[in-house]
Amino acid sequence: MKIPERPGQRWDGGFKSRTKDCDDCEFYRKINDTEICAWGIAFKYLSATQNPRKCDLLRRGKIMYEESSAPYVDAVIRKKSSQNS
């Protein structure tokens, strides 16, 4: 599933390698078969890798939910699930 990019957010929808930490991360989202990292201002699609590493983003420090792209991604997920109901 492709998530619409937000106006003015030119980095939305880029790609990032999946890490060892993704499954337990509060910013990890999965919509159908699409995995997304919502850490930071722009959301990224996660791509599989043979040798996942530790997450660089989590080492930078904790950010607030409101400062991330997670509220936007969560709103898209809610909208899609209500349309499917």
PESUL-V727337 format. One record per run of one state. SS is the DSSP state (hx for helix, st for strand, lp for the rest). FROM is the first residue (numbers start at 0). LEN is the number of residues. If there is no record, write none. Layout:
ss;from;len
SS;FROM;LEN
SS;FROM;LEN
This chain:
ss;from;len
lp;0;13
st;13;4
lp;17;4
hx;21;3
lp;24;3
st;27;4
lp;31;2
st;33;4
lp;37;6
st;43;4
lp;47;8
hx;55;5
lp;60;4
hx;64;3
lp;67;2
hx;69;15
lp;84;1
